[in-house]
């Protein structure tokens, strides 16, 4: 069973959080994990658990509503890519945040 965002946050231990903070600091200056970073971690967790799928329209999370996710609110591009700002692009987030490494940490 896939965890909800709240369940996911609760099960992260201090050592994981420290390692995740280092991961984000490798990408941009990040003094403290905020909700944004934790949502990105959750997205990596979803990807790792095959909850993110690819279809003709791109990547999506079919069970988003059941998991309590608002894809538009939670994963809209802000600073990651000026040209994509204001849109959801799960593939861009996957690349930008180096999910290959992040998935190992969550």
C-alpha positions as CSV (number, residue, x, y, z in Angstrom):
1,X,0.0,0.0,0.0
2,X,1.3,3.4,-0.9
3,X,1.6,6.0,1.9
4,X,-0.2,9.3,1.8
5,X,1.9,12.4,2.0
6,X,1.3,12.7,5.8
7,X,2.2,9.1,6.4
8,X,5.3,9.5,4.2
9,X,6.5,12.5,6.2
10,X,5.9,10.8,9.5
11,X,8.0,7.8,8.6
12,X,11.1,9.8,7.6
13,X,13.8,9.4,10.2
14,X,16.4,12.1,11.2
15,X,19.2,10.4,9.4
16,X,17.1,10.3,6.2
17,X,16.2,14.0,6.6
18,X,19.8,14.9,7.0
19,X,20.8,13.0,3.8
20,X,17.9,14.5,1.9
21,X,18.9,18.0,3.0
22,X,22.4,17.3,1.6
23,X,20.8,16.2,-1.7
24,X,18.9,19.4,-2.0
25,X,21.9,21.5,-1.1
26,X,23.7,19.8,-4.0
27,X,21.0,21.3,-6.3
28,X,20.4,24.7,-4.7
29,X,21.1,26.4,-1.4
30,X,18.7,24.8,1.1
31,X,19.2,25.5,4.8
32,X,16.1,23.6,6.0
33,X,13.7,21.2,4.5
34,X,10.4,22.9,3.9
35,X,7.1,21.6,2.6
36,X,8.3,22.2,-1.0
37,X,11.2,19.8,-0.6
38,X,9.1,17.2,1.3
39,X,6.6,17.2,-1.5
40,X,9.4,16.7,-4.0
41,X,10.6,13.8,-1.9
42,X,7.1,12.4,-1.8
43,X,7.0,12.6,-5.6
44,X,10.2,10.7,-5.8
45,X,8.7,8.1,-3.4
46,X,5.6,7.9,-5.7
47,X,7.9,7.4,-8.7
48,X,9.9,4.7,-6.9
49,X,6.6,2.9,-6.1
50,X,5.3,3.1,-9.7
51,X,2.5,5.5,-8.9
52,X,3.8,7.9,-11.6
53,X,3.0,6.6,-15.1
54,X,3.7,7.8,-18.6
55,X,0.9,8.1,-21.2
56,X,0.2,10.0,-24.4
57,X,-0.1,13.2,-22.5
58,X,3.1,12.8,-20.4
59,X,3.6,11.7,-16.8
60,X,0.7,11.6,-14.4
61,X,-0.4,10.2,-11.0
62,X,-3.6,8.2,-11.7
63,X,-4.3,7.7,-8.0
64,X,-3.6,11.3,-7.0
65,X,-7.1,11.9,-5.5
66,X,-6.9,8.6,-3.5
67,X,-3.5,9.7,-2.2
68,X,-4.8,13.1,-1.2
69,X,-2.6,14.9,-3.8
70,X,-3.5,18.0,-5.7
71,X,-1.0,17.7,-8.6
72,X,-1.6,21.3,-9.7
73,X,-1.0,22.7,-6.3
74,X,1.7,20.4,-5.1
75,X,3.9,20.0,-8.3
76,X,3.5,23.2,-10.3
77,X,6.9,24.4,-11.7
78,X,8.0,27.6,-9.9
79,X,11.7,28.3,-10.1
80,X,12.9,25.1,-11.7
81,X,12.4,26.3,-15.3
82,X,11.4,29.8,-16.2
83,X,9.8,28.6,-19.5
84,X,7.7,26.0,-17.7
85,X,6.7,28.2,-14.7
86,X,3.1,27.8,-13.8
87,X,2.7,24.3,-15.3
88,X,3.0,20.8,-14.0
89,X,5.8,18.9,-15.6
90,X,6.6,15.8,-13.6
91,X,9.3,14.7,-16.0
92,X,11.1,18.0,-15.6
93,X,10.9,17.7,-11.8
94,X,12.3,14.2,-12.1
95,X,15.4,15.4,-13.9
96,X,15.9,18.7,-12.0
97,X,15.8,17.0,-8.6
98,X,17.8,14.0,-9.7
99,X,15.2,11.4,-8.7
100,X,17.6,8.6,-9.5
101,X,19.4,9.6,-6.3
102,X,16.5,10.9,-4.4
103,X,14.5,7.7,-4.8
104,X,17.3,5.9,-2.9
105,X,17.0,8.3,0.0
106,X,13.2,7.9,0.5
